[in-house]
Amino acid sequence: MIKRNPEVRKAKGKIPAWIIAEKMGIHEKTLYAWLRFDLSDERKEAVLNAIREVKEENNVQ
């Protein structure tokens, strides 16, 4: 099975998608739909920024 957006999936780790989606102001299902396809550079950066913020707020590595 092909997994798209490996950088995002690796950065996400075990953080639940709903937390990332909440941080971005989108629905969890929207995030999952985005991850089915290659993200644009802007969208990828937005998702990675949200992941970084969640990690910083929760002291997660």
Biopython code that builds the backbone (N, CA, C, O; Angstrom):
import numpy as np
from Bio.PDB.StructureBuilder import StructureBuilder

atoms = [
    (1, "MET", "N", (0.843, -1.176, 0.000)),
    (1, "MET", "CA", (0.000, 0.000, 0.000)),
    (1, "MET", "C", (0.893, 1.246, 0.000)),
    (1, "MET", "O", (1.869, 1.321, 0.747)),
    (2, "ILE", "N", (0.557, 2.196, -0.826)),
    (2, "ILE", "CA", (1.314, 3.442, -0.925)),
    (2, "ILE", "C", (0.825, 4.403, 0.153)),
    (2, "ILE", "O", (-0.371, 4.660, 0.287)),
    (3, "LYS", "N", (1.775, 4.922, 0.911)),
    (3, "LYS", "CA", (1.456, 5.931, 1.925)),
    (3, "LYS", "C", (1.991, 7.266, 1.440)),
    (3, "LYS", "O", (3.196, 7.428, 1.249)),
    (4, "ARG", "N", (1.105, 8.207, 1.246)),
    (4, "ARG", "CA", (1.523, 9.533, 0.812)),
    (4, "ARG", "C", (1.862, 10.390, 2.024)),
    (4, "ARG", "O", (1.461, 10.076, 3.145)),
    (5, "ASN", "N", (2.586, 11.453, 1.801)),
    (5, "ASN", "CA", (2.952, 12.420, 2.831)),
    (5, "ASN", "C", (3.723, 11.786, 3.988)),
    (5, "ASN", "O", (3.354, 11.965, 5.149)),
    (6, "PRO", "N", (4.795, 11.045, 3.678)),
    (6, "PRO", "CA", (5.534, 10.355, 4.739)),
    (6, "PRO", "C", (6.135, 11.300, 5.777)),
    (6, "PRO", "O", (6.264, 10.932, 6.944)),
    (7, "GLU", "N", (6.507, 12.527, 5.361)),
    (7, "GLU", "CA", (7.088, 13.472, 6.327)),
    (7, "GLU", "C", (6.058, 13.852, 7.382)),
    (7, "GLU", "O", (6.372, 13.941, 8.569)),
    (8, "VAL", "N", (4.835, 14.073, 6.938)),
    (8, "VAL", "CA", (3.769, 14.450, 7.856)),
    (8, "VAL", "C", (3.432, 13.281, 8.763)),
    (8, "VAL", "O", (3.279, 13.462, 9.971)),
    (9, "ARG", "N", (3.315, 12.095, 8.207)),
    (9, "ARG", "CA", (2.975, 10.919, 9.006)),
    (9, "ARG", "C", (4.051, 10.624, 10.045)),
    (9, "ARG", "O", (3.742, 10.235, 11.171)),
    (10, "LYS", "N", (5.321, 10.812, 9.667)),
    (10, "LYS", "CA", (6.416, 10.583, 10.604)),
    (10, "LYS", "C", (6.386, 11.626, 11.713)),
    (10, "LYS", "O", (6.539, 11.289, 12.886)),
    (11, "ALA", "N", (6.190, 12.894, 11.349)),
    (11, "ALA", "CA", (6.141, 13.968, 12.342)),
    (11, "ALA", "C", (4.952, 13.792, 13.289)),
    (11, "ALA", "O", (5.049, 14.085, 14.481)),
    (12, "LYS", "N", (3.843, 13.316, 12.751)),
    (12, "LYS", "CA", (2.624, 13.114, 13.545)),
    (12, "LYS", "C", (2.856, 12.099, 14.647)),
    (12, "LYS", "O", (2.402, 12.282, 15.776)),
    (13, "GLY", "N", (3.565, 11.025, 14.317)),
    (13, "GLY", "CA", (3.799, 9.983, 15.323)),
    (13, "GLY", "C", (2.495, 9.453, 15.878)),
    (13, "GLY", "O", (1.607, 9.044, 15.130)),
    (14, "LYS", "N", (2.385, 9.463, 17.196)),
    (14, "LYS", "CA", (1.187, 8.927, 17.844)),
    (14, "LYS", "C", (0.206, 10.016, 18.272)),
    (14, "LYS", "O", (-0.733, 9.755, 19.024)),
    (15, "ILE", "N", (0.430, 11.231, 17.787)),
    (15, "ILE", "CA", (-0.510, 12.310, 18.111)),
    (15, "ILE", "C", (-1.819, 12.032, 17.366)),
    (15, "ILE", "O", (-1.802, 11.819, 16.154)),
    (16, "PRO", "N", (-2.941, 12.032, 18.068)),
    (16, "PRO", "CA", (-4.219, 11.786, 17.390)),
    (16, "PRO", "C", (-4.517, 12.870, 16.352)),
    (16, "PRO", "O", (-4.257, 14.053, 16.572)),
    (17, "ALA", "N", (-5.055, 12.447, 15.244)),
    (17, "ALA", "CA", (-5.360, 13.385, 14.157)),
    (17, "ALA", "C", (-6.348, 14.453, 14.596)),
    (17, "ALA", "O", (-6.284, 15.582, 14.111)),
    (18, "TRP", "N", (-7.250, 14.125, 15.495)),
    (18, "TRP", "CA", (-8.249, 15.111, 15.907)),
    (18, "TRP", "C", (-7.603, 16.286, 16.623)),
    (18, "TRP", "O", (-8.105, 17.407, 16.539)),
    (19, "ILE", "N", (-6.493, 16.052, 17.330)),
    (19, "ILE", "CA", (-5.811, 17.143, 18.028)),
    (19, "ILE", "C", (-5.157, 18.088, 17.015)),
    (19, "ILE", "O", (-5.223, 19.309, 17.154)),
    (20, "ILE", "N", (-4.533, 17.506, 16.004)),
    (20, "ILE", "CA", (-3.906, 18.319, 14.954)),
    (20, "ILE", "C", (-4.975, 19.106, 14.205)),
    (20, "ILE", "O", (-4.816, 20.300, 13.949)),
    (21, "ALA", "N", (-6.060, 18.430, 13.858)),
    (21, "ALA", "CA", (-7.154, 19.089, 13.137)),
    (21, "ALA", "C", (-7.747, 20.219, 13.971)),
    (21, "ALA", "O", (-8.027, 21.297, 13.447)),
    (22, "GLU", "N", (-7.938, 19.980, 15.252)),
    (22, "GLU", "CA", (-8.472, 21.018, 16.130)),
    (22, "GLU", "C", (-7.553, 22.236, 16.155)),
    (22, "GLU", "O", (-8.021, 23.373, 16.117)),
    (23, "LYS", "N", (-6.255, 21.995, 16.219)),
    (23, "LYS", "CA", (-5.269, 23.079, 16.226)),
    (23, "LYS", "C", (-5.363, 23.897, 14.931)),
    (23, "LYS", "O", (-5.165, 25.112, 14.940)),
    (24, "MET", "N", (-5.669, 23.217, 13.816)),
    (24, "MET", "CA", (-5.758, 23.883, 12.518)),
    (24, "MET", "C", (-7.129, 24.503, 12.262)),
    (24, "MET", "O", (-7.294, 25.270, 11.314)),
    (25, "GLY", "N", (-8.111, 24.176, 13.101)),
    (25, "GLY", "CA", (-9.457, 24.703, 12.897)),
    (25, "GLY", "C", (-10.221, 23.989, 11.801)),
    (25, "GLY", "O", (-11.096, 24.569, 11.157)),
    (26, "ILE", "N", (-9.880, 22.708, 11.591)),
    (26, "ILE", "CA", (-10.565, 21.904, 10.573)),
    (26, "ILE", "C", (-11.117, 20.647, 11.239)),
    (26, "ILE", "O", (-10.790, 20.357, 12.390)),
    (27, "HIS", "N", (-11.945, 19.908, 10.525)),
    (27, "HIS", "CA", (-12.480, 18.651, 11.033)),
    (27, "HIS", "C", (-11.463, 17.539, 10.817)),
    (27, "HIS", "O", (-10.696, 17.560, 9.854)),
    (28, "GLU", "N", (-11.467, 16.587, 11.708)),
    (28, "GLU", "CA", (-10.558, 15.441, 11.618)),
    (28, "GLU", "C", (-10.683, 14.728, 10.268)),
    (28, "GLU", "O", (-9.675, 14.320, 9.690)),
    (29, "LYS", "N", (-11.883, 14.579, 9.774)),
    (29, "LYS", "CA", (-12.090, 13.907, 8.489)),
    (29, "LYS", "C", (-11.450, 14.700, 7.344)),
    (29, "LYS", "O", (-10.983, 14.115, 6.367)),
    (30, "THR", "N", (-11.431, 16.013, 7.465)),
    (30, "THR", "CA", (-10.781, 16.841, 6.448)),
    (30, "THR", "C", (-9.293, 16.545, 6.414)),
    (30, "THR", "O", (-8.709, 16.405, 5.340)),
    (31, "LEU", "N", (-8.678, 16.450, 7.584)),
    (31, "LEU", "CA", (-7.254, 16.140, 7.654)),
    (31, "LEU", "C", (-6.973, 14.781, 7.017)),
    (31, "LEU", "O", (-6.040, 14.649, 6.226)),
    (32, "TYR", "N", (-7.768, 13.780, 7.354)),
    (32, "TYR", "CA", (-7.577, 12.454, 6.752)),
    (32, "TYR", "C", (-7.747, 12.507, 5.230)),
    (32, "TYR", "O", (-7.003, 11.849, 4.503)),
    (33, "ALA", "N", (-8.707, 13.277, 4.752)),
    (33, "ALA", "CA", (-8.913, 13.394, 3.306)),
    (33, "ALA", "C", (-7.702, 14.055, 2.651)),
    (33, "ALA", "O", (-7.268, 13.631, 1.580)),
    (34, "TRP", "N", (-7.157, 15.089, 3.286)),
    (34, "TRP", "CA", (-5.970, 15.745, 2.743)),
    (34, "TRP", "C", (-4.809, 14.771, 2.636)),
    (34, "TRP", "O", (-4.072, 14.783, 1.650)),
    (35, "LEU", "N", (-4.645, 13.927, 3.649)),
    (35, "LEU", "CA", (-3.491, 13.024, 3.686)),
    (35, "LEU", "C", (-3.572, 11.896, 2.656)),
    (35, "LEU", "O", (-2.582, 11.200, 2.427)),
    (36, "ARG", "N", (-4.728, 11.709, 2.038)),
    (36, "ARG", "CA", (-4.864, 10.678, 1.007)),
    (36, "ARG", "C", (-4.124, 11.042, -0.273)),
    (36, "ARG", "O", (-3.810, 10.176, -1.090)),
    (37, "PHE", "N", (-3.848, 12.340, -0.438)),
    (37, "PHE", "CA", (-3.192, 12.832, -1.644)),
    (37, "PHE", "C", (-1.934, 13.597, -1.247)),
    (37, "PHE", "O", (-1.779, 13.998, -0.094)),
    (38, "ASP", "N", (-1.042, 13.795, -2.208)),
    (38, "ASP", "CA", (0.149, 14.585, -1.929)),
    (38, "ASP", "C", (-0.274, 16.014, -1.594)),
    (38, "ASP", "O", (-1.005, 16.654, -2.349)),
    (39, "LEU", "N", (0.197, 16.496, -0.455)),
    (39, "LEU", "CA", (-0.155, 17.838, -0.019)),
    (39, "LEU", "C", (0.625, 18.892, -0.800)),
    (39, "LEU", "O", (1.768, 18.669, -1.200)),
    (40, "SER", "N", (-0.009, 20.034, -1.007)),
    (40, "SER", "CA", (0.713, 21.171, -1.584)),
    (40, "SER", "C", (1.732, 21.625, -0.543)),
    (40, "SER", "O", (1.605, 21.299, 0.637)),
    (41, "ASP", "N", (2.721, 22.360, -0.969)),
    (41, "ASP", "CA", (3.750, 22.835, -0.039)),
    (41, "ASP", "C", (3.140, 23.683, 1.075)),
    (41, "ASP", "O", (3.535, 23.558, 2.234)),
    (42, "GLU", "N", (2.186, 24.538, 0.734)),
    (42, "GLU", "CA", (1.566, 25.403, 1.730)),
    (42, "GLU", "C", (0.776, 24.594, 2.759)),
    (42, "GLU", "O", (0.871, 24.840, 3.962)),
    (43, "ARG", "N", (0.003, 23.633, 2.277)),
    (43, "ARG", "CA", (-0.809, 22.826, 3.185)),
    (43, "ARG", "C", (0.079, 21.933, 4.049)),
    (43, "ARG", "O", (-0.179, 21.755, 5.239)),
    (44, "LYS", "N", (1.131, 21.371, 3.439)),
    (44, "LYS", "CA", (2.055, 20.527, 4.199)),
    (44, "LYS", "C", (2.692, 21.326, 5.327)),
    (44, "LYS", "O", (2.800, 20.843, 6.454)),
    (45, "GLU", "N", (3.112, 22.549, 5.021)),
    (45, "GLU", "CA", (3.742, 23.394, 6.041)),
    (45, "GLU", "C", (2.750, 23.739, 7.154)),
    (45, "GLU", "O", (3.124, 23.787, 8.326)),
    (46, "ALA", "N", (1.492, 23.979, 6.793)),
    (46, "ALA", "CA", (0.468, 24.284, 7.796)),
    (46, "ALA", "C", (0.258, 23.096, 8.740)),
    (46, "ALA", "O", (0.145, 23.275, 9.953)),
    (47, "VAL", "N", (0.208, 21.890, 8.180)),
    (47, "VAL", "CA", (0.020, 20.689, 8.998)),
    (47, "VAL", "C", (1.241, 20.474, 9.891)),
    (47, "VAL", "O", (1.099, 20.192, 11.081)),
    (48, "LEU", "N", (2.436, 20.607, 9.321)),
    (48, "LEU", "CA", (3.654, 20.413, 10.112)),
    (48, "LEU", "C", (3.772, 21.465, 11.220)),
    (48, "LEU", "O", (4.240, 21.153, 12.315)),
    (49, "ASN", "N", (3.357, 22.694, 10.952)),
    (49, "ASN", "CA", (3.363, 23.729, 11.986)),
    (49, "ASN", "C", (2.406, 23.376, 13.122)),
    (49, "ASN", "O", (2.733, 23.556, 14.295)),
    (50, "ALA", "N", (1.230, 22.877, 12.772)),
    (50, "ALA", "CA", (0.264, 22.471, 13.795)),
    (50, "ALA", "C", (0.831, 21.332, 14.639)),
    (50, "ALA", "O", (0.666, 21.322, 15.858)),
    (51, "ILE", "N", (1.495, 20.379, 13.998)),
    (51, "ILE", "CA", (2.105, 19.265, 14.728)),
    (51, "ILE", "C", (3.174, 19.790, 15.681)),
    (51, "ILE", "O", (3.244, 19.365, 16.834)),
    (52, "ARG", "N", (4.009, 20.715, 15.201)),
    (52, "ARG", "CA", (5.055, 21.304, 16.057)),
    (52, "ARG", "C", (4.441, 22.010, 17.261)),
    (52, "ARG", "O", (4.925, 21.865, 18.384)),
    (53, "GLU", "N", (3.386, 22.766, 17.028)),
    (53, "GLU", "CA", (2.734, 23.485, 18.121)),
    (53, "GLU", "C", (2.167, 22.520, 19.156)),
    (53, "GLU", "O", (2.315, 22.741, 20.358)),
    (54, "VAL", "N", (1.526, 21.461, 18.700)),
    (54, "VAL", "CA", (0.970, 20.469, 19.625)),
    (54, "VAL", "C", (2.086, 19.834, 20.438)),
    (54, "VAL", "O", (1.950, 19.657, 21.648)),
    (55, "LYS", "N", (3.184, 19.492, 19.785)),
    (55, "LYS", "CA", (4.314, 18.887, 20.492)),
    (55, "LYS", "C", (4.894, 19.841, 21.518)),
    (55, "LYS", "O", (5.207, 19.427, 22.634)),
    (56, "GLU", "N", (5.043, 21.119, 21.164)),
    (56, "GLU", "CA", (5.596, 22.099, 22.097)),
    (56, "GLU", "C", (4.677, 22.291, 23.290)),
    (56, "GLU", "O", (5.146, 22.371, 24.426)),
    (57, "GLU", "N", (3.370, 22.367, 23.048)),
    (57, "GLU", "CA", (2.394, 22.584, 24.125)),
    (57, "GLU", "C", (2.343, 21.403, 25.082)),
    (57, "GLU", "O", (2.056, 21.575, 26.267)),
    (58, "ASN", "N", (2.619, 20.206, 24.577)),
    (58, "ASN", "CA", (2.481, 18.994, 25.388)),
    (58, "ASN", "C", (3.811, 18.336, 25.714)),
    (58, "ASN", "O", (3.848, 17.215, 26.222)),
    (59, "ASN", "N", (4.911, 19.037, 25.421)),
    (59, "ASN", "CA", (6.252, 18.502, 25.689)),
    (59, "ASN", "C", (6.435, 17.090, 25.143)),
    (59, "ASN", "O", (6.903, 16.186, 25.835)),
    (60, "VAL", "N", (6.048, 16.931, 23.871)),
    (60, "VAL", "CA", (6.173, 15.639, 23.186)),
    (60, "VAL", "C", (7.335, 15.724, 22.222)),
    (60, "VAL", "O", (7.534, 16.756, 21.580)),
    (61, "GLN", "N", (8.112, 14.650, 22.108)),
    (61, "GLN", "CA", (9.235, 14.631, 21.171)),
    (61, "GLN", "C", (8.803, 14.080, 19.873)),
    (61, "GLN", "O", (9.607, 13.980, 18.947)),
]
sb = StructureBuilder()
sb.init_structure("model")
sb.init_model(0)
sb.init_chain("A")
sb.init_seg("    ")
for serial, (resi, resn, name, xyz) in enumerate(atoms, 1):
    if name == "N":
        sb.init_residue(resn, " ", resi, " ")
    sb.init_atom(name, np.array(xyz, "f"), 0.0, 1.0, " ", f" {name:<3s}", serial, name[0])
structure = sb.get_structure()
